Amino acid sequence: MLIPERPTAACRGSAERRAWLERLPETIRDLEDRWCLTLEPPFACSEGSCAWVAPVVRRDGGRAVLKLGMPHMEAAHELHALRFWDGDPTVRLLEADADRNAMLLEACEPGIALRHLPELEQDVVIARLLRRLWRRPVAPHPFRPLSAMTAHWAAETMAAAPRWTDAALIREGLRLFDELSRPSSDDVLLATDLHAGNVLSAQREPWLVIDPKPFVGDRAYDATQHLFNCKDRLLADPGATLRRFAELLDVDDERVRWWMFARAAAEPRDTWNDDSLILARALA
C-alpha cells in the first residue's frame, strides 16, 4: 500500500507516530471495508505532512476523501471542529472514527487551491471564510484554549534556549504568547491554520476550508497563518499589509501585529538564525 514520503518522514522522530504508521495499512483496509470504499492512489503532494489522504469512491458512486491523521497536538480535534461547523464553510464530515482519527470527507471538485489566485484576492476570500467560522462553542465542548497551543510552543522554544541567536527578541515573543492567549469573553473557535493552501474550490460553494486545527481564542490570531504565507509582501510593507487584512477581518490590527511578532520571534523551529527573526524585527 502506497504511503507517500512526506507523512512517512514526519513519523521518523516520534515513537507514537511510528506506531501509527505501522498500523496504517491495516487501518486503511478496515475502513475501506467498513465504509464500502474503493481507494484511489493517495495524494502525494498535499499541503500538509501529518496525515494520509486519498480520494475514494463510495458504494453509491459518489466521490469522497479518506483522511487518517497521525498523532498531532494541534490537529487533535479536527473532526470535532468539522462536526461543529457542519460544512459552513468547511468540507463536510461524512463518516468518522474518533479513536483512529479517521475521517471520510466531502470531496472538493475541482479542488483548486486558493493559492493560485493573486494574494490580494486571497485576502478577501480568507477574510470572508474566517468571519463565518468564528462562533462561540457552547459548553461542554472538546476544544482547548489557544493558550494550550502557545504553552506547548513555548516549552519547545525554551528547550532550545542554548541555540537562540537573539534571546531578548525571543523572550519578548514568549511573553506575548502568554499575554495574548489569555481567555476572553469574546473568544471564538479558531481554525488557526487557515491559509490559501487550505482553501479549495468546490461545487457546493465557491471555496471550502480544509484541515482546521481548532482552538478557542482571540480572533486576531487567525490572521497570522495567511499573512505568514505572504512573507514578501509583509516584509516590503508590514504596516499596510497587516492593516489591510485586519480591516477585512474587522479585528484590531495592533493585536494582529503582536501575534505576528510573537510567532515570528518565539515559535519553535529547527534553526534560530532564519528569516523569521528578520520578520520579527520588522514587526517590533
N, C-alpha and C positions, 0 to 999 in steps of 0.2 A: 504494500500500500504506500503510495507516494506521500512523503512528508517533506514539505518544502524546507529549504535550508534556513530561512530566517527564523521560524519558530524552533527549529532544531537547535540552532546556535543560541537562542535565548534560554534554552534549558540547561546549558552546559555548566553554569556556575551555581546551580541550586539542586540539592538532593530532592526536594519536593517536586520541582519541575521535571527532573529526570524520571522520577517515578510516574508522573503524569504522562510523560512521553512514552514510557514503556507500556502503559495501559491503553494508549491512544488507539492502536489498531483494533483491539477488542471492543473498546467503547464505540468506535465508529460502526463496526459490524452490528453491534447490538442495537444501536439507534436506527441503522438502516432497516433492520427487520421490524423493530417496534413501530416505527413511524411510516413504514412502507415506502421507502425512498429508493430511487435509482441515483447513485452518485456519479458525478462527473469529476474530472481532474480538479484538484484544489487550486485555489488562487495562489499563484507563486509570487506575485509582486504586490501584495496588499500593502496598505499604508502602515499597518502595524506588524509586530512580530510576536505578539503574545497570544495568538490563537491559531487554530487550524480551521480554515474556512473554505467551503466548497459549494458550488452550485449543485442543486439536486432537482429531480423531477418527482413529484408526489404521485400517489396512486391514481388520482383523477387527471393526471397530465399537467397539472399546474406546476409552475416553477417556483422554487424557494431557495434559500441559502441555509446550509447547516454550519453552525459555528460552535466550536468547542474551545472555551477559554482556558488557558493554563493558569495555575495559581499566580495571582497578581493583585497586590494590595489595592491599587487604585481602581481596578475594574471589578472588584468583588461583588458588587450589587448591580451589575449591568442589566441582568434580566429583570430584576425588580423595578428598575427605572423604566425599562421598556413597557412593563405592565402598567406602571403609573401613568406614563404619557400616552399609551394606547394608540400609537400612530399619529399623534398630534404634537409635533410634526416629525416623528421618528418612524423608522421602519416598524411594522407590527410584529409582535411576538406570536407565532402560530402554535408552537409547542415548546415545552421547556422541561429540563431535568435539572433541578437546582443542585442536587448532590454532585452532579458531574459538570456543572456549569456549562450545560449544553443547551443550545437554542436553535430552533427552526424558525427562520426569519423570512418575512416578506422579501421577495426579490425586487430590486430596483432596476427597472428597464426603461431606457437604455443603460442607465447606471454610469453615466459620465460624471467624473468628479468635478466639483465646482472650481477646483484649482486651474482648470483650463480657461476660465474667464479672467479678464483683467482684474487686478487687485481691488480697484475702486468699486467694481461691480460685486466682487466677493464681499466687500464691507457691507453693502446694502443687504445682500441675501442673508449673510450670517447674523447681522443685527436683527432682522425680522424673525429669524428662527429662534434666536436666543430669547427674544421678548415673549415668544409663545411658550417656550419651555419653562420659563421662570414662574413656578407655582409653589405654594407652601404645602408640603405633605402633611396630612393630618395624623397626629399620633394615635396609636403606636405605629411606627414605621421602621424599616430596617436601616435607613440611611444614616451614615455617620456625619458628624460635623466636619467642616472644612479644616478645622484645627487638627483633626486626626491625621490628615494628609500632610499638612505643613510640619507637624511634630515628627512624623516619620521621616520627612526630608531632612529636617534639622538634625535628627540623630545621625543620619548618614553623613551629613556635611561635617558635623562635629568629629566624627570618627576619622575624617580625612584631614583634620587640622594640621598635621605635620607637612602636608603638601600645599597648603594655602599659599598664594602669592601676594594677596592683599588682605591681611587679616582685618583691618579696620572696616573695609568695604563689606567683607563677608559677615562680620559681626553685626553691622547695621542691617544687612538683609535678614539675618536671623531674628533680630529684634522686631523687625517689621512683620515677619511671619507670625510671630506671637501676637503682636498688637492688632494687625488687620484681620486675623482669623477669629477674634473673639465673637461669641454669639451675639446676635441682634434680633429684635422682634421683626425686622424686615427681611430676614434670611429666607431664601428660597432653595429649591432643588436645582443644582447646577449641573451642567454637562461636563465641565472642567477641561475637556479635551476637544472642544469644537473648533475645527479649522477646515480649510477648503478641501482637504483630502477626505474628511469625514462627512461630507455632504454630497449626495449623489442625485442625479436627475432620475425622475420616475414618472409613471403614468398617472398614479392616483393624485399626486401633487407635483408641481414643477421640481421641487427639491425636498429630499428627506434626510434626516440626521441618522447616522450610524455610529456605533462604538462609543456611547456615552460612558463616562466614568463618574458616577453620581456622588455628590456630597452636598450637604446643606450648608449654605453660607452666603457670603457677600456677592451681589450681582456683579460688582466691578471686577471680581476675579475672572469671570467668564470672558472678559475681553482679551485676556492675555494670550491664549494659545494662538488665536488667529494673528494677533499682532506680531508674535514671535516668528510666525511664518512669513511675515512681510519685513524682514530684517533690513534689507537695503533701503526701503522707503523710511523705515523707522530711524535708522542711523542718519539718513540725509536730513530729516526734519522731525525730530522726536515730538516736539510740542504740537505741531499741526496734525501729525498722523494720529496721535493719541486723542486730541480734541475732536477730530472728525469722527472717529469711531465711537468715542464716548457720547457724542451728541446723537448719533444714530441709535445708540442703546438707551439714551436718556439716563445715564449714570454720571457720577462725579468724575471728571477727567483726572483730578488730583489723586483720587483713590486708585484709578487705573494706573497712573504713573507710578505710585508707590508699590503696587502689586508687581508691576513690570520690573521695577528696580529690585525688589526682594527676590524675585525668581532669577533674574539675571545675575545677581550677586551671590546668592546663597543656595540655589537649588543644587542637589548632588550631581556630580559629573565625573568623567574619567580623568580629565585634566583641568587644573586650576590656572592655566595660562592660555586662555582661549578668547574667542570673540565675545562671549557673554559678559566678561568683565569690562570689555571696552563699551558694550552697550550699557552696563550698569553705571559706568562713569558718565556716559552721555545723559542718562536719566536722573542722575543725582542732583 
